[in-house]
Amino acid sequence: MKKIVPDPPSLTLQDAEQCDSQSLDRAAVRRALDYYLQDHKPARPISTAIFAIPDSVNSEAALAQASDLLRCAVASASEAGDGLCGPARDRVLSVMHLVELARAYVDKSLDGVAMH
């Protein structure tokens, strides 16, 4: 069987004025999905960033700072997890474990940088 109208129909503004309410609903749904499923956030310039790392920071210093920040995140998650129980505690301790893994990779990278 051959369809005369594609499903869903592609509508222009002139066509939309002449269509029935069901077609208008489809067009509205398509526009809404296109809007919400695509990233419409404008690029934020660096001047409005809360924190920016200067270009003068070398790789070794950046890795050392990242390692320290991850160590603090592990300590914070551990402290937060101690006061919880059940699934909430499991989630916090999972985050702590992921941060510990990230810190291990950063420390391994830092060892490689220090060797050169």
Order of alpha helices (4+ residues) and beta strands (2+ residues): alpha-alpha-alpha-alpha
